[in-house]
Amino acid sequence: MKDKIKRSIVITIFGLFLLYLIWLISQWTMIVQNQYAGRNIPMYIILIAICLYMVCLYWIYPIHVKFSRATALVIWLLFIVLSQVVLANDGYSHIYIWDMFSVLGVLILILFPTNILTTDKVKKQKAKKNEVIIEV
């Protein structure tokens, strides 16, 4: 039951962000600052890819990847810096992508290294990989 709650939290958070991104792209909204106008579509692709990576790895098919926590940490550290530099934040146009992904990045930096959102199935897979069989 606890695993289902953890997986539900991940899919809810990243699912909502994916829906928000799809809504923004369907409206042809500029999510980057004016000086990065040529990088609007690549930013959409990067944001959607990151959300899909997190959904697939932690919800759809949760598996143990050797450096999954470190990978999530690096991705979100880079993404927090990237969002502060490139993404737009305009209250008049109702674009809060900068704030949303910065908050999400901070939450991920806090939750994933502590194994709070890692399911028991993945923890068992990790323990099984580290298991050493000694034959006599």
CNS distance restraints for C-alpha pairs under 8 A (distance, minus, plus):
assign (resid   1 and name CA) (resid   5 and name CA) 6.50 0.50 0.50
assign (resid   2 and name CA) (resid   6 and name CA) 6.32 0.50 0.50
assign (resid   3 and name CA) (resid   7 and name CA) 6.08 0.50 0.50
assign (resid   3 and name CA) (resid 119 and name CA) 5.18 0.50 0.50
assign (resid   3 and name CA) (resid 120 and name CA) 6.55 0.50 0.50
assign (resid   4 and name CA) (resid   8 and name CA) 5.91 0.50 0.50
assign (resid   5 and name CA) (resid   9 and name CA) 6.19 0.50 0.50
assign (resid   6 and name CA) (resid  10 and name CA) 6.52 0.50 0.50
assign (resid   6 and name CA) (resid 117 and name CA) 5.45 0.50 0.50
assign (resid   6 and name CA) (resid 118 and name CA) 7.44 0.50 0.50
assign (resid   6 and name CA) (resid 119 and name CA) 6.91 0.50 0.50
assign (resid   7 and name CA) (resid  11 and name CA) 6.23 0.50 0.50
assign (resid   7 and name CA) (resid  58 and name CA) 6.83 0.50 0.50
assign (resid   7 and name CA) (resid  59 and name CA) 5.23 0.50 0.50
assign (resid   7 and name CA) (resid 117 and name CA) 7.42 0.50 0.50
assign (resid   7 and name CA) (resid 119 and name CA) 7.59 0.50 0.50
assign (resid   8 and name CA) (resid  12 and name CA) 5.90 0.50 0.50
assign (resid   8 and name CA) (resid  59 and name CA) 7.69 0.50 0.50
assign (resid   9 and name CA) (resid  13 and name CA) 6.16 0.50 0.50
assign (resid  10 and name CA) (resid  14 and name CA) 6.09 0.50 0.50
assign (resid  10 and name CA) (resid  15 and name CA) 7.96 0.50 0.50
assign (resid  10 and name CA) (resid  54 and name CA) 7.95 0.50 0.50
assign (resid  10 and name CA) (resid  55 and name CA) 6.85 0.50 0.50
assign (resid  10 and name CA) (resid  58 and name CA) 7.05 0.50 0.50
assign (resid  10 and name CA) (resid  59 and name CA) 6.69 0.50 0.50
assign (resid  10 and name CA) (resid 117 and name CA) 7.70 0.50 0.50
assign (resid  11 and name CA) (resid  15 and name CA) 5.27 0.50 0.50
assign (resid  11 and name CA) (resid  55 and name CA) 6.04 0.50 0.50
assign (resid  11 and name CA) (resid  59 and name CA) 6.33 0.50 0.50
assign (resid  12 and name CA) (resid  16 and name CA) 5.96 0.50 0.50
assign (resid  13 and name CA) (resid  17 and name CA) 6.44 0.50 0.50
assign (resid  14 and name CA) (resid  18 and name CA) 6.05 0.50 0.50
assign (resid  14 and name CA) (resid  51 and name CA) 5.75 0.50 0.50
assign (resid  14 and name CA) (resid  52 and name CA) 7.87 0.50 0.50
assign (resid  14 and name CA) (resid  54 and name CA) 7.47 0.50 0.50
assign (resid  14 and name CA) (resid  55 and name CA) 6.55 0.50 0.50
assign (resid  15 and name CA) (resid  19 and name CA) 6.16 0.50 0.50
assign (resid  15 and name CA) (resid  51 and name CA) 7.87 0.50 0.50
assign (resid  15 and name CA) (resid  55 and name CA) 7.74 0.50 0.50
assign (resid  16 and name CA) (resid  20 and name CA) 6.10 0.50 0.50
assign (resid  17 and name CA) (resid  21 and name CA) 6.12 0.50 0.50
assign (resid  17 and name CA) (resid  51 and name CA) 7.46 0.50 0.50
assign (resid  18 and name CA) (resid  22 and name CA) 6.11 0.50 0.50
assign (resid  18 and name CA) (resid  48 and name CA) 6.42 0.50 0.50
assign (resid  18 and name CA) (resid  51 and name CA) 6.62 0.50 0.50
assign (resid  19 and name CA) (resid  23 and name CA) 6.05 0.50 0.50
assign (resid  20 and name CA) (resid  24 and name CA) 6.15 0.50 0.50
assign (resid  21 and name CA) (resid  25 and name CA) 6.10 0.50 0.50
assign (resid  21 and name CA) (resid  44 and name CA) 7.28 0.50 0.50
assign (resid  21 and name CA) (resid  47 and name CA) 7.95 0.50 0.50
assign (resid  21 and name CA) (resid  48 and name CA) 7.26 0.50 0.50
assign (resid  22 and name CA) (resid  26 and name CA) 6.05 0.50 0.50
assign (resid  23 and name CA) (resid  27 and name CA) 6.37 0.50 0.50
assign (resid  24 and name CA) (resid  28 and name CA) 6.30 0.50 0.50
assign (resid  24 and name CA) (resid  29 and name CA) 5.39 0.50 0.50
assign (resid  25 and name CA) (resid  29 and name CA) 6.01 0.50 0.50
assign (resid  25 and name CA) (resid  44 and name CA) 7.58 0.50 0.50
assign (resid  30 and name CA) (resid  37 and name CA) 7.44 0.50 0.50
assign (resid  30 and name CA) (resid  40 and name CA) 6.35 0.50 0.50
assign (resid  30 and name CA) (resid  88 and name CA) 7.78 0.50 0.50
assign (resid  31 and name CA) (resid  40 and name CA) 6.41 0.50 0.50
assign (resid  31 and name CA) (resid  43 and name CA) 7.96 0.50 0.50
assign (resid  31 and name CA) (resid  87 and name CA) 5.81 0.50 0.50
assign (resid  31 and name CA) (resid  88 and name CA) 5.20 0.50 0.50
assign (resid  31 and name CA) (resid  89 and name CA) 7.95 0.50 0.50
assign (resid  31 and name CA) (resid  95 and name CA) 7.14 0.50 0.50
assign (resid  31 and name CA) (resid  97 and name CA) 6.87 0.50 0.50
assign (resid  32 and name CA) (resid  36 and name CA) 6.01 0.50 0.50
assign (resid  32 and name CA) (resid  37 and name CA) 6.29 0.50 0.50
assign (resid  32 and name CA) (resid  39 and name CA) 7.36 0.50 0.50
assign (resid  32 and name CA) (resid  40 and name CA) 5.83 0.50 0.50
assign (resid  32 and name CA) (resid  43 and name CA) 7.67 0.50 0.50
assign (resid  32 and name CA) (resid  86 and name CA) 5.55 0.50 0.50
assign (resid  32 and name CA) (resid  87 and name CA) 4.26 0.50 0.50
assign (resid  32 and name CA) (resid  88 and name CA) 4.63 0.50 0.50
assign (resid  33 and name CA) (resid  37 and name CA) 6.55 0.50 0.50
assign (resid  33 and name CA) (resid  86 and name CA) 5.92 0.50 0.50
assign (resid  33 and name CA) (resid  87 and name CA) 5.80 0.50 0.50
assign (resid  33 and name CA) (resid  88 and name CA) 4.84 0.50 0.50
assign (resid  36 and name CA) (resid  40 and name CA) 7.14 0.50 0.50
assign (resid  36 and name CA) (resid  86 and name CA) 6.74 0.50 0.50
assign (resid  39 and name CA) (resid  43 and name CA) 6.12 0.50 0.50
assign (resid  40 and name CA) (resid  44 and name CA) 6.45 0.50 0.50
assign (resid  41 and name CA) (resid  45 and name CA) 6.31 0.50 0.50
assign (resid  42 and name CA) (resid  46 and name CA) 6.14 0.50 0.50
assign (resid  43 and name CA) (resid  47 and name CA) 6.03 0.50 0.50
assign (resid  44 and name CA) (resid  48 and name CA) 6.05 0.50 0.50
assign (resid  45 and name CA) (resid  49 and name CA) 5.95 0.50 0.50
assign (resid  46 and name CA) (resid  50 and name CA) 6.15 0.50 0.50
assign (resid  47 and name CA) (resid  51 and name CA) 6.28 0.50 0.50
assign (resid  48 and name CA) (resid  52 and name CA) 6.04 0.50 0.50
assign (resid  49 and name CA) (resid  53 and name CA) 5.99 0.50 0.50
assign (resid  50 and name CA) (resid  54 and name CA) 6.31 0.50 0.50
assign (resid  51 and name CA) (resid  55 and name CA) 6.15 0.50 0.50
assign (resid  52 and name CA) (resid  56 and name CA) 5.92 0.50 0.50
assign (resid  53 and name CA) (resid  57 and name CA) 5.94 0.50 0.50
assign (resid  54 and name CA) (resid  58 and name CA) 5.76 0.50 0.50
assign (resid  54 and name CA) (resid  59 and name CA) 7.65 0.50 0.50
assign (resid  55 and name CA) (resid  59 and name CA) 5.19 0.50 0.50
assign (resid  55 and name CA) (resid  60 and name CA) 6.38 0.50 0.50
assign (resid  56 and name CA) (resid  60 and name CA) 4.80 0.50 0.50
assign (resid  56 and name CA) (resid  61 and name CA) 5.73 0.50 0.50
assign (resid  56 and name CA) (resid  62 and name CA) 7.19 0.50 0.50
assign (resid  57 and name CA) (resid  61 and name CA) 5.76 0.50 0.50
assign (resid  57 and name CA) (resid  62 and name CA) 5.13 0.50 0.50
assign (resid  57 and name CA) (resid  63 and name CA) 6.64 0.50 0.50
assign (resid  58 and name CA) (resid  62 and name CA) 4.77 0.50 0.50
assign (resid  58 and name CA) (resid  63 and name CA) 7.58 0.50 0.50
assign (resid  58 and name CA) (resid 118 and name CA) 7.43 0.50 0.50
assign (resid  62 and name CA) (resid 119 and name CA) 7.74 0.50 0.50
assign (resid  62 and name CA) (resid 121 and name CA) 7.89 0.50 0.50
assign (resid  62 and name CA) (resid 122 and name CA) 6.53 0.50 0.50
assign (resid  63 and name CA) (resid 121 and name CA) 8.00 0.50 0.50
assign (resid  63 and name CA) (resid 122 and name CA) 5.60 0.50 0.50
assign (resid  63 and name CA) (resid 125 and name CA) 7.57 0.50 0.50
assign (resid  64 and name CA) (resid  68 and name CA) 7.40 0.50 0.50
assign (resid  64 and name CA) (resid 122 and name CA) 5.32 0.50 0.50
assign (resid  64 and name CA) (resid 123 and name CA) 7.53 0.50 0.50
assign (resid  64 and name CA) (resid 125 and name CA) 6.26 0.50 0.50
assign (resid  64 and name CA) (resid 126 and name CA) 6.06 0.50 0.50
assign (resid  67 and name CA) (resid  71 and name CA) 5.85 0.50 0.50
assign (resid  68 and name CA) (resid  72 and name CA) 6.06 0.50 0.50
assign (resid  69 and name CA) (resid  73 and name CA) 6.10 0.50 0.50
assign (resid  69 and name CA) (resid 112 and name CA) 6.05 0.50 0.50
assign (resid  69 and name CA) (resid 113 and name CA) 5.58 0.50 0.50
assign (resid  70 and name CA) (resid  74 and name CA) 6.17 0.50 0.50
assign (resid  70 and name CA) (resid 113 and name CA) 7.51 0.50 0.50
assign (resid  71 and name CA) (resid  75 and name CA) 6.00 0.50 0.50
assign (resid  72 and name CA) (resid  76 and name CA) 6.03 0.50 0.50
assign (resid  72 and name CA) (resid 108 and name CA) 7.65 0.50 0.50
assign (resid  72 and name CA) (resid 109 and name CA) 7.70 0.50 0.50
assign (resid  72 and name CA) (resid 112 and name CA) 7.25 0.50 0.50
assign (resid  73 and name CA) (resid  77 and name CA) 6.06 0.50 0.50
assign (resid  73 and name CA) (resid 108 and name CA) 7.61 0.50 0.50
assign (resid  73 and name CA) (resid 109 and name CA) 5.80 0.50 0.50
assign (resid  73 and name CA) (resid 112 and name CA) 7.59 0.50 0.50
assign (resid  73 and name CA) (resid 113 and name CA) 7.29 0.50 0.50
assign (resid  74 and name CA) (resid  78 and name CA) 6.10 0.50 0.50
assign (resid  75 and name CA) (resid  79 and name CA) 5.96 0.50 0.50
assign (resid  76 and name CA) (resid  80 and name CA) 5.95 0.50 0.50
assign (resid  76 and name CA) (resid 105 and name CA) 5.21 0.50 0.50
assign (resid  76 and name CA) (resid 106 and name CA) 7.71 0.50 0.50
assign (resid  76 and name CA) (resid 108 and name CA) 7.11 0.50 0.50
assign (resid  76 and name CA) (resid 109 and name CA) 6.75 0.50 0.50
assign (resid  77 and name CA) (resid  81 and name CA) 6.57 0.50 0.50
assign (resid  77 and name CA) (resid 105 and name CA) 7.20 0.50 0.50
assign (resid  77 and name CA) (resid 109 and name CA) 7.55 0.50 0.50
assign (resid  78 and name CA) (resid  82 and name CA) 6.07 0.50 0.50
assign (resid  79 and name CA) (resid  83 and name CA) 5.85 0.50 0.50
assign (resid  79 and name CA) (resid 102 and name CA) 7.87 0.50 0.50
assign (resid  79 and name CA) (resid 105 and name CA) 7.11 0.50 0.50
assign (resid  80 and name CA) (resid  84 and name CA) 6.30 0.50 0.50
assign (resid  80 and name CA) (resid 101 and name CA) 7.24 0.50 0.50
assign (resid  80 and name CA) (resid 102 and name CA) 5.32 0.50 0.50
assign (resid  80 and name CA) (resid 105 and name CA) 6.00 0.50 0.50
assign (resid  80 and name CA) (resid 106 and name CA) 7.74 0.50 0.50
assign (resid  81 and name CA) (resid  85 and name CA) 6.41 0.50 0.50
assign (resid  82 and name CA) (resid  86 and name CA) 5.79 0.50 0.50
assign (resid  82 and name CA) (resid  87 and name CA) 7.39 0.50 0.50
assign (resid  83 and name CA) (resid  87 and name CA) 4.90 0.50 0.50
assign (resid  83 and name CA) (resid  98 and name CA) 5.48 0.50 0.50
assign (resid  83 and name CA) (resid 101 and name CA) 6.95 0.50 0.50
assign (resid  83 and name CA) (resid 102 and name CA) 6.63 0.50 0.50
assign (resid  84 and name CA) (resid  98 and name CA) 6.46 0.50 0.50
assign (resid  84 and name CA) (resid 102 and name CA) 7.58 0.50 0.50
assign (resid  87 and name CA) (resid  97 and name CA) 6.65 0.50 0.50
assign (resid  87 and name CA) (resid  98 and name CA) 5.22 0.50 0.50
assign (resid  88 and name CA) (resid  95 and name CA) 6.97 0.50 0.50
assign (resid  88 and name CA) (resid  96 and name CA) 7.22 0.50 0.50
assign (resid  88 and name CA) (resid  97 and name CA) 6.45 0.50 0.50
assign (resid  88 and name CA) (resid  98 and name CA) 5.73 0.50 0.50
assign (resid  89 and name CA) (resid  95 and name CA) 5.64 0.50 0.50
assign (resid  89 and name CA) (resid  96 and name CA) 5.04 0.50 0.50
assign (resid  89 and name CA) (resid  97 and name CA) 6.27 0.50 0.50
assign (resid  89 and name CA) (resid  98 and name CA) 5.43 0.50 0.50
assign (resid  89 and name CA) (resid  99 and name CA) 7.00 0.50 0.50
assign (resid  90 and name CA) (resid  94 and name CA) 6.17 0.50 0.50
assign (resid  90 and name CA) (resid  95 and name CA) 5.13 0.50 0.50
assign (resid  90 and name CA) (resid  96 and name CA) 6.39 0.50 0.50
assign (resid  91 and name CA) (resid  95 and name CA) 6.04 0.50 0.50
assign (resid  91 and name CA) (resid  96 and name CA) 6.83 0.50 0.50
assign (resid  96 and name CA) (resid 100 and name CA) 6.06 0.50 0.50
assign (resid  97 and name CA) (resid 101 and name CA) 6.03 0.50 0.50
assign (resid  98 and name CA) (resid 102 and name CA) 6.08 0.50 0.50
assign (resid  99 and name CA) (resid 103 and name CA) 6.13 0.50 0.50
assign (resid 100 and name CA) (resid 104 and name CA) 6.12 0.50 0.50
assign (resid 101 and name CA) (resid 105 and name CA) 5.84 0.50 0.50
assign (resid 102 and name CA) (resid 106 and name CA) 6.25 0.50 0.50
assign (resid 103 and name CA) (resid 107 and name CA) 6.23 0.50 0.50
assign (resid 104 and name CA) (resid 108 and name CA) 6.13 0.50 0.50
assign (resid 105 and name CA) (resid 109 and name CA) 6.09 0.50 0.50
assign (resid 106 and name CA) (resid 110 and name CA) 6.29 0.50 0.50
assign (resid 107 and name CA) (resid 111 and name CA) 5.99 0.50 0.50
assign (resid 108 and name CA) (resid 112 and name CA) 5.58 0.50 0.50
assign (resid 109 and name CA) (resid 113 and name CA) 6.73 0.50 0.50
assign (resid 110 and name CA) (resid 114 and name CA) 6.96 0.50 0.50
assign (resid 111 and name CA) (resid 115 and name CA) 6.66 0.50 0.50
assign (resid 111 and name CA) (resid 116 and name CA) 5.71 0.50 0.50
assign (resid 111 and name CA) (resid 117 and name CA) 6.67 0.50 0.50
assign (resid 112 and name CA) (resid 116 and name CA) 6.34 0.50 0.50
assign (resid 112 and name CA) (resid 117 and name CA) 6.27 0.50 0.50
assign (resid 112 and name CA) (resid 118 and name CA) 7.42 0.50 0.50
assign (resid 118 and name CA) (resid 122 and name CA) 6.65 0.50 0.50
assign (resid 118 and name CA) (resid 123 and name CA) 7.13 0.50 0.50
assign (resid 119 and name CA) (resid 123 and name CA) 6.46 0.50 0.50
assign (resid 120 and name CA) (resid 124 and name CA) 6.11 0.50 0.50
assign (resid 121 and name CA) (resid 125 and name CA) 6.28 0.50 0.50
assign (resid 122 and name CA) (resid 126 and name CA) 6.22 0.50 0.50
assign (resid 123 and name CA) (resid 127 and name CA) 6.26 0.50 0.50
assign (resid 124 and name CA) (resid 128 and name CA) 6.05 0.50 0.50
assign (resid 125 and name CA) (resid 129 and name CA) 6.20 0.50 0.50
assign (resid 126 and name CA) (resid 130 and name CA) 6.38 0.50 0.50
assign (resid 127 and name CA) (resid 131 and name CA) 6.15 0.50 0.50
